[in-house]
Amino acid sequence: MMFAAAALALLVAVALALVRAVLGPTVFDRVLAGNTIGTLAMMLMAVLGFLTGRPEFLDLAIVYGLLNVIGTIAVLKYFRQGSLGAASDDAPNAGLRE
Amino acid sequence: MILDALSWLCLTAGGFFSVVGALGLVRLPEFFTRMHGASVTDTLGAGLILLGLVLQAGFTLVAVKLLFLGIFIFFASPAATHALIKAALARGEKPLLAREDASSKR
């Protein structure tokens, strides 16, 4: 019962974050909403594992979290520089490249 | 019995803070304040839900996995937030207060 309540709350939170991801005026709002949905999905997986009596879901939650943060940072690097291969602004010799 | 009650408390409080953070994500006026709402979900919401689950798991491998999940969120969420803010500032997003200052000086 308590797991069902927590899962319900997490689903409501995912729905609200989804509203922001659809409405978000800037692309960073959408990325932020996606990151939040990822965190909520990790929690939802953990809670669902307990709800159905299969705590093996925690392994999936850990892998999903790792992929989530890598995906967020990759998308951000793309939106900041326009390509995934560009050197970052604060690299030691960033200004030296043509 | 006491553990069940504590677990109830942590899980409902975690769900509450998750919803509040997501509500802030929808209701707050602009990007940098929305990030404040999202951080509530990432810290207090996730932390309390994980604590409630750990109380249900007891001293098992499941609790260790939950602990790893918590440590991972503890380190990864600020890193992602930092990258997000740096990217937004680099692309010319201005915080709301900076915009108001600039307009009131004129």
N, CA and C atoms of all chains as a GROMACS GRO file, in nm:
protein
  612
    1MET      N    1   0.082  -0.121   0.000
    1MET     CA    2   0.000   0.000   0.000
    1MET      C    3   0.086   0.126   0.000
    2MET      N    4   0.189   0.128   0.085
    2MET     CA    5   0.270   0.250   0.089
    2MET      C    6   0.350   0.265  -0.039
    3PHE      N    7   0.392   0.152  -0.097
    3PHE     CA    8   0.464   0.161  -0.224
    3PHE      C    9   0.373   0.212  -0.334
    4ALA      N   10   0.246   0.170  -0.330
    4ALA     CA   11   0.151   0.218  -0.431
    4ALA      C   12   0.132   0.368  -0.418
    5ALA      N   13   0.124   0.419  -0.294
    5ALA     CA   14   0.107   0.563  -0.274
    5ALA      C   15   0.227   0.638  -0.329
    6ALA      N   16   0.348   0.588  -0.297
    6ALA     CA   17   0.468   0.656  -0.346
    6ALA      C   18   0.476   0.651  -0.497
    7ALA      N   19   0.438   0.536  -0.557
    7ALA     CA   20   0.441   0.526  -0.703
    7ALA      C   21   0.343   0.622  -0.766
    8LEU      N   22   0.226   0.637  -0.703
    8LEU     CA   23   0.125   0.730  -0.755
    8LEU      C   24   0.179   0.874  -0.752
    9ALA      N   25   0.240   0.912  -0.638
    9ALA     CA   26   0.296   1.046  -0.627
    9ALA      C   27   0.403   1.068  -0.733
   10LEU      N   28   0.488   0.965  -0.755
   10LEU     CA   29   0.594   0.980  -0.856
   10LEU      C   30   0.534   0.995  -0.995
   11LEU      N   31   0.425   0.922  -1.022
   11LEU     CA   32   0.362   0.934  -1.154
   11LEU      C   33   0.304   1.073  -1.175
   12VAL      N   34   0.242   1.129  -1.069
   12VAL     CA   35   0.191   1.266  -1.080
   12VAL      C   36   0.306   1.363  -1.108
   13ALA      N   37   0.419   1.344  -1.038
   13ALA     CA   38   0.533   1.433  -1.059
   13ALA      C   39   0.586   1.419  -1.201
   14VAL      N   40   0.590   1.297  -1.254
   14VAL     CA   41   0.634   1.278  -1.392
   14VAL      C   42   0.542   1.351  -1.489
   15ALA      N   43   0.410   1.345  -1.462
   15ALA     CA   44   0.315   1.414  -1.549
   15ALA      C   45   0.340   1.564  -1.548
   16LEU      N   46   0.364   1.620  -1.427
   16LEU     CA   47   0.389   1.765  -1.419
   16LEU      C   48   0.517   1.803  -1.493
   17ALA      N   49   0.623   1.721  -1.475
   17ALA     CA   50   0.748   1.750  -1.545
   17ALA      C   51   0.729   1.739  -1.696
   18LEU      N   52   0.642   1.647  -1.737
   18LEU     CA   53   0.614   1.633  -1.880
   18LEU      C   54   0.547   1.757  -1.935
   19VAL      N   55   0.458   1.819  -1.853
   19VAL     CA   56   0.395   1.945  -1.896
   19VAL      C   57   0.502   2.049  -1.924
   20ARG      N   58   0.601   2.059  -1.834
   20ARG     CA   59   0.708   2.157  -1.856
   20ARG      C   60   0.791   2.122  -1.980
   21ALA      N   61   0.814   1.993  -2.000
   21ALA     CA   62   0.893   1.953  -2.117
   21ALA      C   63   0.822   1.989  -2.246
   22VAL      N   64   0.689   1.984  -2.246
   22VAL     CA   65   0.615   2.020  -2.368
   22VAL      C   66   0.606   2.171  -2.382
   23LEU      N   67   0.578   2.242  -2.270
   23LEU     CA   68   0.558   2.386  -2.277
   23LEU      C   69   0.688   2.464  -2.291
   24GLY      N   70   0.793   2.416  -2.222
   24GLY     CA   71   0.916   2.490  -2.198
   24GLY      C   72   0.959   2.584  -2.308
   25PRO      N   73   0.970   2.714  -2.280
   25PRO     CA   74   1.002   2.806  -2.389
   25PRO      C   75   1.142   2.785  -2.444
   26THR      N   76   1.241   2.765  -2.358
   26THR     CA   77   1.377   2.744  -2.409
   26THR      C   78   1.408   2.595  -2.410
   27VAL      N   79   1.513   2.561  -2.483
   27VAL     CA   80   1.551   2.421  -2.492
   27VAL      C   81   1.606   2.371  -2.357
   28PHE      N   82   1.660   2.464  -2.276
   28PHE     CA   83   1.716   2.422  -2.147
   28PHE      C   84   1.607   2.381  -2.050
   29ASP      N   85   1.488   2.446  -2.062
   29ASP     CA   86   1.375   2.401  -1.982
   29ASP      C   87   1.341   2.256  -2.014
   30ARG      N   88   1.346   2.224  -2.142
   30ARG     CA   89   1.311   2.088  -2.182
   30ARG      C   90   1.416   1.989  -2.131
   31VAL      N   91   1.544   2.028  -2.139
   31VAL     CA   92   1.648   1.938  -2.090
   31VAL      C   93   1.635   1.918  -1.940
   32LEU      N   94   1.605   2.027  -1.868
   32LEU     CA   95   1.587   2.018  -1.723
   32LEU      C   96   1.471   1.926  -1.689
   33ALA      N   97   1.360   1.940  -1.763
   33ALA     CA   98   1.244   1.853  -1.739
   33ALA      C   99   1.280   1.708  -1.770
   34GLY      N  100   1.357   1.686  -1.877
   34GLY     CA  101   1.398   1.550  -1.909
   34GLY      C  102   1.484   1.490  -1.801
   35ASN      N  103   1.575   1.571  -1.746
   35ASN     CA  104   1.661   1.523  -1.637
   35ASN      C  105   1.578   1.487  -1.514
   36THR      N  106   1.479   1.573  -1.483
   36THR     CA  107   1.392   1.545  -1.368
   36THR      C  108   1.311   1.418  -1.390
   37ILE      N  109   1.259   1.401  -1.514
   37ILE     CA  110   1.184   1.279  -1.543
   37ILE      C  111   1.274   1.157  -1.527
   38GLY      N  112   1.401   1.170  -1.565
   38GLY     CA  113   1.494   1.058  -1.549
   38GLY      C  114   1.512   1.021  -1.403
   39THR      N  115   1.532   1.123  -1.317
   39THR     CA  116   1.546   1.095  -1.173
   39THR      C  117   1.420   1.030  -1.118
   40LEU      N  118   1.303   1.085  -1.159
   40LEU     CA  119   1.177   1.029  -1.110
   40LEU      C  120   1.158   0.886  -1.160
   41ALA      N  121   1.206   0.857  -1.281
   41ALA     CA  122   1.192   0.721  -1.334
   41ALA      C  123   1.279   0.623  -1.256
   42MET      N  124   1.400   0.670  -1.214
   42MET     CA  125   1.484   0.585  -1.128
   42MET      C  126   1.410   0.549  -1.000
   43MET      N  127   1.352   0.652  -0.937
   43MET     CA  128   1.278   0.627  -0.812
   43MET      C  129   1.160   0.534  -0.837
   44LEU      N  130   1.092   0.557  -0.952
   44LEU     CA  131   0.973   0.477  -0.983
   44LEU      C  132   1.012   0.330  -1.002
   45MET      N  133   1.127   0.307  -1.068
   45MET     CA  134   1.173   0.169  -1.085
   45MET      C  135   1.201   0.104  -0.951
   46ALA      N  136   1.269   0.177  -0.862
   46ALA     CA  137   1.300   0.121  -0.730
   46ALA      C  138   1.172   0.088  -0.654
   47VAL      N  139   1.075   0.182  -0.656
   47VAL     CA  140   0.950   0.161  -0.582
   47VAL      C  141   0.871   0.046  -0.644
   48LEU      N  142   0.868   0.039  -0.778
   48LEU     CA  143   0.794  -0.070  -0.842
   48LEU      C  144   0.856  -0.205  -0.812
   49GLY      N  145   0.991  -0.207  -0.799
   49GLY     CA  146   1.056  -0.331  -0.760
   49GLY      C  147   1.006  -0.380  -0.626
   50PHE      N  148   0.989  -0.288  -0.530
   50PHE     CA  149   0.937  -0.328  -0.400
   50PHE      C  150   0.789  -0.362  -0.408
   51LEU      N  151   0.716  -0.287  -0.492
   51LEU     CA  152   0.571  -0.307  -0.502
   51LEU      C  153   0.538  -0.446  -0.554
   52THR      N  154   0.617  -0.492  -0.653
   52THR     CA  155   0.591  -0.624  -0.709
   52THR      C  156   0.674  -0.734  -0.645
   53GLY      N  157   0.751  -0.697  -0.540
   53GLY     CA  158   0.831  -0.799  -0.471
   53GLY      C  159   0.949  -0.850  -0.552
   54ARG      N  160   0.999  -0.768  -0.644
   54ARG     CA  161   1.116  -0.810  -0.722
   54ARG      C  162   1.221  -0.701  -0.713
   55PRO      N  163   1.304  -0.700  -0.609
   55PRO     CA  164   1.402  -0.591  -0.592
   55PRO      C  165   1.512  -0.592  -0.698
   56GLU      N  166   1.510  -0.688  -0.790
   56GLU     CA  167   1.610  -0.687  -0.899
   56GLU      C  168   1.595  -0.563  -0.986
   57PHE      N  169   1.478  -0.498  -0.979
   57PHE     CA  170   1.456  -0.376  -1.056
   57PHE      C  171   1.558  -0.268  -1.020
   58LEU      N  172   1.619  -0.280  -0.901
   58LEU     CA  173   1.716  -0.179  -0.859
   58LEU      C  174   1.835  -0.173  -0.953
   59ASP      N  175   1.878  -0.289  -1.007
   59ASP     CA  176   1.988  -0.288  -1.102
   59ASP      C  177   1.954  -0.206  -1.225
   60LEU      N  178   1.828  -0.224  -1.272
   60LEU     CA  179   1.784  -0.143  -1.386
   60LEU      C  180   1.785   0.004  -1.351
   61ALA      N  181   1.743   0.037  -1.228
   61ALA     CA  182   1.740   0.178  -1.187
   61ALA      C  183   1.880   0.236  -1.188
   62ILE      N  184   1.980   0.161  -1.140
   62ILE     CA  185   2.117   0.212  -1.136
   62ILE      C  186   2.168   0.236  -1.278
   63VAL      N  187   2.145   0.140  -1.368
   63VAL     CA  188   2.191   0.156  -1.506
   63VAL      C  189   2.120   0.274  -1.572
   64TYR      N  190   1.989   0.286  -1.546
   64TYR     CA  191   1.914   0.396  -1.605
   64TYR      C  192   1.967   0.531  -1.556
   65GLY      N  193   2.002   0.539  -1.428
   65GLY     CA  194   2.057   0.664  -1.376
   65GLY      C  195   2.188   0.700  -1.441
   66LEU      N  196   2.276   0.602  -1.459
   66LEU     CA  197   2.404   0.630  -1.524
   66LEU      C  198   2.382   0.680  -1.666
   67LEU      N  199   2.293   0.613  -1.741
   67LEU     CA  200   2.267   0.657  -1.878
   67LEU      C  201   2.202   0.795  -1.880
   68ASN      N  202   2.119   0.823  -1.778
   68ASN     CA  203   2.048   0.950  -1.774
   68ASN      C  204   2.145   1.067  -1.763
   69VAL      N  205   2.241   1.057  -1.672
   69VAL     CA  206   2.331   1.172  -1.652
   69VAL      C  207   2.422   1.187  -1.773
   70ILE      N  208   2.468   1.076  -1.832
   70ILE     CA  209   2.552   1.086  -1.951
   70ILE      C  210   2.474   1.148  -2.066
   71GLY      N  211   2.347   1.106  -2.083
   71GLY     CA  212   2.265   1.162  -2.189
   71GLY      C  213   2.242   1.309  -2.171
   72THR      N  214   2.213   1.352  -2.047
   72THR     CA  215   2.191   1.494  -2.021
   72THR      C  216   2.313   1.576  -2.059
   73ILE      N  217   2.431   1.530  -2.016
   73ILE     CA  218   2.552   1.610  -2.042
   73ILE      C  219   2.584   1.610  -2.190
   74ALA      N  220   2.560   1.498  -2.260
   74ALA     CA  221   2.586   1.495  -2.405
   74ALA      C  222   2.493   1.591  -2.478
   75VAL      N  223   2.363   1.590  -2.443
   75VAL     CA  224   2.268   1.680  -2.508
   75VAL      C  225   2.306   1.826  -2.481
   76LEU      N  226   2.349   1.854  -2.356
   76LEU     CA  227   2.387   1.991  -2.322
   76LEU      C  228   2.507   2.035  -2.402
   77LYS      N  229   2.605   1.946  -2.417
   77LYS     CA  230   2.724   1.983  -2.495
   77LYS      C  231   2.683   2.013  -2.638
   78TYR      N  232   2.587   1.936  -2.689
   78TYR     CA  233   2.540   1.963  -2.825
   78TYR      C  234   2.473   2.100  -2.834
   79PHE      N  235   2.385   2.130  -2.739
   79PHE     CA  236   2.312   2.257  -2.750
   79PHE      C  237   2.401   2.375  -2.717
   80ARG      N  238   2.510   2.351  -2.648
   80ARG     CA  239   2.598   2.464  -2.617
   80ARG      C  240   2.691   2.495  -2.734
   81GLN      N  241   2.747   2.391  -2.796
   81GLN     CA  242   2.847   2.415  -2.899
   81GLN      C  243   2.798   2.386  -3.040
   82GLY      N  244   2.685   2.323  -3.055
   82GLY     CA  245   2.637   2.295  -3.189
   82GLY      C  246   2.694   2.168  -3.249
   83SER      N  247   2.792   2.106  -3.181
   83SER     CA  248   2.839   1.975  -3.228
   83SER      C  249   2.893   1.899  -3.109
   84LEU      N  250   2.898   1.767  -3.120
   84LEU     CA  251   2.943   1.688  -3.006
   84LEU      C  252   3.094   1.679  -3.000
   85GLY      N  253   3.166   1.717  -3.109
   85GLY     CA  254   3.311   1.700  -3.111
   85GLY      C  255   3.387   1.826  -3.078
   86ALA      N  256   3.317   1.938  -3.054
   86ALA     CA  257   3.387   2.064  -3.033
   86ALA      C  258   3.458   2.066  -2.898
   87ALA      N  259   3.571   2.139  -2.892
   87ALA     CA  260   3.640   2.157  -2.764
   87ALA      C  261   3.556   2.249  -2.678
   88SER      N  262   3.561   2.231  -2.546
   88SER     CA  263   3.481   2.317  -2.459
   88SER      C  264   3.549   2.452  -2.444
   89ASP      N  265   3.470   2.552  -2.401
   89ASP     CA  266   3.520   2.689  -2.391
   89ASP      C  267   3.635   2.702  -2.292
   90ASP      N  268   3.630   2.622  -2.184
   90ASP     CA  269   3.728   2.640  -2.079
   90ASP      C  270   3.843   2.541  -2.089
   91ALA      N  271   3.862   2.481  -2.208
   91ALA     CA  272   3.982   2.401  -2.229
   91ALA      C  273   4.103   2.494  -2.230
   92PRO      N  274   4.224   2.446  -2.195
   92PRO     CA  275   4.339   2.535  -2.180
   92PRO      C  276   4.369   2.616  -2.305
   93ASN      N  277   4.358   2.556  -2.425
   93ASN     CA  278   4.391   2.632  -2.545
   93ASN      C  279   4.268   2.646  -2.633
   94ALA      N  280   4.156   2.683  -2.570
   94ALA     CA  281   4.030   2.687  -2.645
   94ALA      C  282   4.034   2.794  -2.754
   95GLY      N  283   4.101   2.906  -2.724
   95GLY     CA  284   4.101   3.015  -2.820
   95GLY      C  285   4.196   2.994  -2.937
   96LEU      N  286   4.281   2.890  -2.928
   96LEU     CA  287   4.384   2.875  -3.029
   96LEU      C  288   4.335   2.802  -3.153
   97ARG      N  289   4.219   2.734  -3.139
   97ARG     CA  290   4.170   2.660  -3.255
   97ARG      C  291   4.104   2.754  -3.354
   98GLU      N  292   4.111   2.716  -3.482
   98GLU     CA  293   4.047   2.800  -3.583
   98GLU      C  294   3.898   2.778  -3.582
   99MET      N  295   0.700  -0.294   1.312
   99MET     CA  296   0.587  -0.203   1.328
   99MET      C  297   0.633  -0.057   1.324
  100ILE      N  298   0.731  -0.024   1.410
  100ILE     CA  299   0.784   0.112   1.409
  100ILE      C  300   0.853   0.140   1.275
  101LEU      N  301   0.924   0.038   1.226
  101LEU     CA  302   0.992   0.055   1.098
  101LEU      C  303   0.891   0.080   0.986
  102ASP      N  304   0.777   0.008   0.991
  102ASP     CA  305   0.674   0.029   0.891
  102ASP      C  306   0.621   0.172   0.896
  103ALA      N  307   0.598   0.221   1.019
  103ALA     CA  308   0.546   0.358   1.032
  103ALA      C  309   0.647   0.458   0.978
  104LEU      N  310   0.775   0.439   1.014
  104LEU     CA  311   0.878   0.531   0.965
  104LEU      C  312   0.886   0.525   0.813
  105SER      N  313   0.872   0.404   0.760
  105SER     CA  314   0.880   0.387   0.615
  105SER      C  315   0.764   0.458   0.546
  106TRP      N  316   0.644   0.442   0.603
  106TRP     CA  317   0.528   0.517   0.553
  106TRP      C  318   0.559   0.666   0.550
  107LEU      N  319   0.610   0.715   0.663
  107LEU     CA  320   0.638   0.858   0.674
  107LEU      C  321   0.736   0.902   0.566
  108CYS      N  322   0.846   0.828   0.551
  108CYS     CA  323   0.948   0.868   0.454
  108CYS      C  324   0.895   0.861   0.311
  109LEU      N  325   0.819   0.754   0.281
  109LEU     CA  326   0.772   0.739   0.143
  109LEU      C  327   0.670   0.846   0.108
  110THR      N  328   0.577   0.874   0.200
  110THR     CA  329   0.478   0.978   0.168
  110THR      C  330   0.543   1.115   0.161
  111ALA      N  331   0.637   1.142   0.253
  111ALA     CA  332   0.705   1.271   0.247
  111ALA      C  333   0.787   1.282   0.119
  112GLY      N  334   0.853   1.174   0.079
  112GLY     CA  335   0.929   1.176  -0.046
  112GLY      C  336   0.840   1.199  -0.166
  113GLY      N  337   0.725   1.132  -0.169
  113GLY     CA  338   0.631   1.155  -0.278
  113GLY      C  339   0.579   1.297  -0.278
  114PHE      N  340   0.552   1.350  -0.158
  114PHE     CA  341   0.506   1.488  -0.147
  114PHE      C  342   0.609   1.586  -0.204
  115PHE      N  343   0.737   1.567  -0.163
  115PHE     CA  344   0.839   1.661  -0.211
  115PHE      C  345   0.865   1.645  -0.360
  116SER      N  346   0.850   1.522  -0.412
  116SER     CA  347   0.863   1.503  -0.556
  116SER      C  348   0.757   1.582  -0.630
  117VAL      N  349   0.632   1.573  -0.581
  117VAL     CA  350   0.523   1.646  -0.647
  117VAL      C  351   0.544   1.796  -0.634
  118VAL      N  352   0.589   1.841  -0.514
  118VAL     CA  353   0.612   1.984  -0.496
  118VAL      C  354   0.720   2.035  -0.591
  119GLY      N  355   0.830   1.957  -0.604
  119GLY     CA  356   0.936   1.997  -0.695
  119GLY      C  357   0.887   2.004  -0.838
  120ALA      N  358   0.808   1.905  -0.879
  120ALA     CA  359   0.756   1.906  -1.017
  120ALA      C  360   0.659   2.020  -1.036
  121LEU      N  361   0.581   2.052  -0.931
  121LEU     CA  362   0.490   2.166  -0.938
  121LEU      C  363   0.569   2.295  -0.955
  122GLY      N  364   0.682   2.307  -0.882
  122GLY     CA  365   0.768   2.423  -0.900
  122GLY      C  366   0.823   2.429  -1.041
  123LEU      N  367   0.854   2.313  -1.096
  123LEU     CA  368   0.904   2.309  -1.233
  123LEU      C  369   0.802   2.365  -1.331
  124VAL      N  370   0.673   2.345  -1.300
  124VAL     CA  371   0.569   2.396  -1.390
  124VAL      C  372   0.538   2.542  -1.362
  125ARG      N  373   0.534   2.581  -1.231
  125ARG     CA  374   0.476   2.710  -1.195
  125ARG      C  375   0.575   2.826  -1.191
  126LEU      N  376   0.703   2.799  -1.166
  126LEU     CA  377   0.796   2.910  -1.146
  126LEU      C  378   0.822   2.986  -1.276
  127PRO      N  379   0.859   3.115  -1.266
  127PRO     CA  380   0.850   3.202  -1.383
  127PRO      C  381   0.952   3.178  -1.494
  128GLU      N  382   1.076   3.142  -1.464
  128GLU     CA  383   1.171   3.128  -1.574
  128GLU      C  384   1.274   3.021  -1.543
  129PHE      N  385   1.368   3.001  -1.634
  129PHE     CA  386   1.451   2.880  -1.631
  129PHE      C  387   1.529   2.862  -1.502
  130PHE      N  388   1.595   2.968  -1.454
  130PHE     CA  389   1.684   2.950  -1.338
  130PHE      C  390   1.606   2.924  -1.210
  131THR      N  391   1.485   2.980  -1.201
  131THR     CA  392   1.403   2.948  -1.083
  131THR      C  393   1.342   2.809  -1.095
  132ARG      N  394   1.312   2.766  -1.218
  132ARG     CA  395   1.260   2.630  -1.235
  132ARG      C  396   1.362   2.526  -1.191
  133MET      N  397   1.491   2.561  -1.211
  133MET     CA  398   1.596   2.469  -1.169
  133MET      C  399   1.592   2.449  -1.018
  134HIS      N  400   1.556   2.554  -0.945
  134HIS     CA  401   1.540   2.544  -0.800
  134HIS      C  402   1.431   2.442  -0.765
  135GLY      N  403   1.319   2.446  -0.839
  135GLY     CA  404   1.214   2.349  -0.814
  135GLY      C  405   1.260   2.207  -0.845
  136ALA      N  406   1.334   2.193  -0.954
  136ALA     CA  407   1.378   2.058  -0.991
  136ALA      C  408   1.474   2.000  -0.888
  137SER      N  409   1.554   2.088  -0.822
  137SER     CA  410   1.651   2.037  -0.725
  137SER      C  411   1.580   1.980  -0.602
  138VAL      N  412   1.460   2.027  -0.571
  138VAL     CA  413   1.384   1.970  -0.459
  138VAL      C  414   1.355   1.822  -0.487
  139THR      N  415   1.311   1.796  -0.611
  139THR     CA  416   1.285   1.657  -0.649
  139THR      C  417   1.411   1.573  -0.639
  140ASP      N  418   1.524   1.630  -0.685
  140ASP     CA  419   1.647   1.551  -0.691
  140ASP      C  420   1.704   1.520  -0.554
  141THR      N  421   1.688   1.612  -0.458
  141THR     CA  422   1.753   1.590  -0.328
  141THR      C  423   1.656   1.530  -0.227
  142LEU      N  424   1.557   1.608  -0.186
  142LEU     CA  425   1.471   1.565  -0.075
  142LEU      C  426   1.374   1.456  -0.119
  143GLY      N  427   1.314   1.471  -0.237
  143GLY     CA  428   1.220   1.370  -0.283
  143GLY      C  429   1.287   1.234  -0.300
  144ALA      N  430   1.396   1.232  -0.378
  144ALA     CA  431   1.465   1.105  -0.402
  144ALA      C  432   1.525   1.049  -0.274
  145GLY      N  433   1.584   1.139  -0.191
  145GLY     CA  434   1.648   1.093  -0.068
  145GLY      C  435   1.549   1.029   0.028
  146LEU      N  436   1.433   1.092   0.046
  146LEU     CA  437   1.335   1.037   0.140
  146LEU      C  438   1.276   0.907   0.089
  147ILE      N  439   1.250   0.898  -0.042
  147ILE     CA  440   1.196   0.773  -0.094
  147ILE      C  441   1.298   0.660  -0.079
  148LEU      N  442   1.426   0.690  -0.107
  148LEU     CA  443   1.528   0.586  -0.090
  148LEU      C  444   1.539   0.546   0.055
  149LEU      N  445   1.530   0.643   0.147
  149LEU     CA  446   1.537   0.610   0.290
  149LEU      C  447   1.422   0.520   0.332
  150GLY      N  448   1.301   0.552   0.281
  150GLY     CA  449   1.186   0.466   0.311
  150GLY      C  450   1.205   0.325   0.259
  151LEU      N  451   1.263   0.312   0.139
  151LEU     CA  452   1.285   0.178   0.084
  151LEU      C  453   1.392   0.104   0.163
  152VAL      N  454   1.497   0.176   0.206
  152VAL     CA  455   1.603   0.112   0.285
  152VAL      C  456   1.545   0.058   0.415
  153LEU      N  457   1.454   0.135   0.478
  153LEU     CA  458   1.391   0.089   0.602
  153LEU      C  459   1.311  -0.039   0.578
  154GLN      N  460   1.250  -0.053   0.460
  154GLN     CA  461   1.177  -0.176   0.431
  154GLN      C  462   1.271  -0.292   0.400
  155ALA      N  463   1.389  -0.262   0.343
  155ALA     CA  464   1.478  -0.370   0.298
  155ALA      C  465   1.555  -0.433   0.414
  156GLY      N  466   1.587  -0.355   0.518
  156GLY     CA  467   1.669  -0.410   0.626
  156GLY      C  468   1.815  -0.426   0.582
  157PHE      N  469   1.893  -0.504   0.658
  157PHE     CA  470   2.035  -0.520   0.626
  157PHE      C  471   2.053  -0.629   0.520
  158THR      N  472   2.028  -0.592   0.394
  158THR     CA  473   2.045  -0.689   0.286
  158THR      C  474   2.122  -0.625   0.172
  159LEU      N  475   2.144  -0.705   0.067
  159LEU     CA  476   2.210  -0.653  -0.052
  159LEU      C  477   2.126  -0.545  -0.119
  160VAL      N  478   1.994  -0.558  -0.107
  160VAL     CA  479   1.904  -0.458  -0.165
  160VAL      C  480   1.929  -0.322  -0.104
  161ALA      N  481   1.951  -0.319   0.028
  161ALA     CA  482   1.980  -0.191   0.094
  161ALA      C  483   2.110  -0.132   0.042
  162VAL      N  484   2.210  -0.217   0.016
  162VAL     CA  485   2.337  -0.167  -0.038
  162VAL      C  486   2.316  -0.106  -0.175
  163LYS      N  487   2.233  -0.173  -0.257
  163LYS     CA  488   2.206  -0.118  -0.391
  163LYS      C  489   2.134   0.017  -0.380
  164LEU      N  490   2.038   0.026  -0.288
  164LEU     CA  491   1.968   0.153  -0.267
  164LEU      C  492   2.066   0.261  -0.223
  165LEU      N  493   2.161   0.222  -0.138
  165LEU     CA  494   2.262   0.318  -0.092
  165LEU      C  495   2.346   0.368  -0.210
  166PHE      N  496   2.385   0.273  -0.298
  166PHE     CA  497   2.461   0.314  -0.417
  166PHE      C  498   2.380   0.410  -0.503
  167LEU      N  499   2.250   0.380  -0.518
  167LEU     CA  500   2.162   0.467  -0.595
  167LEU      C  501   2.161   0.608  -0.534
  168GLY      N  502   2.151   0.613  -0.400
  168GLY     CA  503   2.150   0.743  -0.334
  168GLY      C  504   2.280   0.817  -0.351
  169ILE      N  505   2.394   0.747  -0.335
  169ILE     CA  506   2.524   0.812  -0.352
  169ILE      C  507   2.538   0.862  -0.495
  170PHE      N  508   2.490   0.781  -0.590
  170PHE     CA  509   2.500   0.821  -0.730
  170PHE      C  510   2.420   0.948  -0.757
  171ILE      N  511   2.296   0.953  -0.707
  171ILE     CA  512   2.215   1.075  -0.726
  171ILE      C  513   2.283   1.193  -0.658
  172PHE      N  514   2.341   1.168  -0.540
  172PHE     CA  515   2.407   1.275  -0.464
  172PHE      C  516   2.518   1.340  -0.546
  173PHE      N  517   2.592   1.259  -0.625
  173PHE     CA  518   2.701   1.318  -0.703
  173PHE      C  519   2.657   1.362  -0.842
  174ALA      N  520   2.568   1.287  -0.906
  174ALA     CA  521   2.538   1.313  -1.047
  174ALA      C  522   2.444   1.431  -1.064
  175SER      N  523   2.349   1.449  -0.972
  175SER     CA  524   2.251   1.554  -0.990
  175SER      C  525   2.312   1.694  -0.987
  176PRO      N  526   2.402   1.726  -0.890
  176PRO     CA  527   2.466   1.858  -0.896
  176PRO      C  528   2.553   1.876  -1.020
  177ALA      N  529   2.617   1.768  -1.066
  177ALA     CA  530   2.700   1.781  -1.187
  177ALA      C  531   2.614   1.815  -1.307
  178ALA      N  532   2.501   1.747  -1.322
  178ALA     CA  533   2.413   1.775  -1.436
  178ALA      C  534   2.357   1.916  -1.426
  179THR      N  535   2.319   1.959  -1.303
  179THR     CA  536   2.265   2.093  -1.285
  179THR      C  537   2.369   2.199  -1.320
  180HIS      N  538   2.494   2.176  -1.275
  180HIS     CA  539   2.601   2.270  -1.304
  180HIS      C  540   2.624   2.282  -1.454
  181ALA      N  541   2.628   2.168  -1.523
  181ALA     CA  542   2.646   2.170  -1.668
  181ALA      C  543   2.532   2.243  -1.736
  182LEU      N  544   2.410   2.220  -1.685
  182LEU     CA  545   2.292   2.285  -1.745
  182LEU      C  546   2.300   2.436  -1.730
  183ILE      N  547   2.337   2.484  -1.610
  183ILE     CA  548   2.344   2.629  -1.588
  183ILE      C  549   2.456   2.691  -1.671
  184LYS      N  550   2.572   2.623  -1.677
  184LYS     CA  551   2.681   2.678  -1.757
  184LYS      C  552   2.642   2.688  -1.904
  185ALA      N  553   2.574   2.583  -1.954
  185ALA     CA  554   2.532   2.586  -2.094
  185ALA      C  555   2.432   2.697  -2.118
  186ALA      N  556   2.336   2.714  -2.023
  186ALA     CA  557   2.234   2.818  -2.041
  186ALA      C  558   2.298   2.956  -2.038
  187LEU      N  559   2.393   2.978  -1.946
  187LEU     CA  560   2.459   3.109  -1.940
  187LEU      C  561   2.542   3.133  -2.064
  188ALA      N  562   2.608   3.028  -2.113
  188ALA     CA  563   2.691   3.044  -2.232
  188ALA      C  564   2.607   3.077  -2.354
  189ARG      N  565   2.481   3.031  -2.356
  189ARG     CA  566   2.395   3.061  -2.469
  189ARG      C  567   2.315   3.189  -2.448
  190GLY      N  568   2.346   3.266  -2.341
  190GLY     CA  569   2.286   3.399  -2.329
  190GLY      C  570   2.157   3.406  -2.250
  191GLU      N  571   2.121   3.300  -2.177
  191GLU     CA  572   2.005   3.310  -2.088
  191GLU      C  573   2.042   3.398  -1.970
  192LYS      N  574   1.952   3.491  -1.935
  192LYS     CA  575   1.979   3.578  -1.820
  192LYS      C  576   1.883   3.542  -1.706
  193PRO      N  577   1.933   3.538  -1.581
  193PRO     CA  578   1.841   3.520  -1.468
  193PRO      C  579   1.744   3.637  -1.458
  194LEU      N  580   1.629   3.612  -1.395
  194LEU     CA  581   1.521   3.712  -1.389
  194LEU      C  582   1.567   3.840  -1.320
  195LEU      N  583   1.642   3.827  -1.209
  195LEU     CA  584   1.684   3.946  -1.134
  195LEU      C  585   1.782   4.028  -1.215
  196ALA      N  586   1.872   3.963  -1.286
  196ALA     CA  587   1.967   4.038  -1.368
  196ALA      C  588   1.894   4.116  -1.475
  197ARG      N  589   1.788   4.056  -1.530
  197ARG     CA  590   1.710   4.126  -1.632
  197ARG      C  591   1.641   4.249  -1.572
  198GLU      N  592   1.584   4.233  -1.451
  198GLU     CA  593   1.514   4.347  -1.390
  198GLU      C  594   1.610   4.459  -1.356
  199ASP      N  595   1.731   4.423  -1.306
  199ASP     CA  596   1.830   4.525  -1.278
  199ASP      C  597   1.864   4.603  -1.403
  200ALA      N  598   1.886   4.533  -1.510
  200ALA     CA  599   1.925   4.599  -1.634
  200ALA      C  600   1.814   4.692  -1.683
  201SER      N  601   1.686   4.651  -1.663
  201SER     CA  602   1.580   4.735  -1.715
  201SER      C  603   1.551   4.853  -1.623
  202SER      N  604   1.577   4.839  -1.489
  202SER     CA  605   1.546   4.949  -1.398
  202SER      C  606   1.654   5.056  -1.404
  203LYS      N  607   1.778   5.020  -1.447
  203LYS     CA  608   1.882   5.123  -1.455
  203LYS      C  609   1.858   5.216  -1.574
  204ARG      N  610   1.792   5.162  -1.674
  204ARG     CA  611   1.770   5.244  -1.793
  204ARG      C  612   1.668   5.354  -1.768
   0.00000   0.00000   0.00000
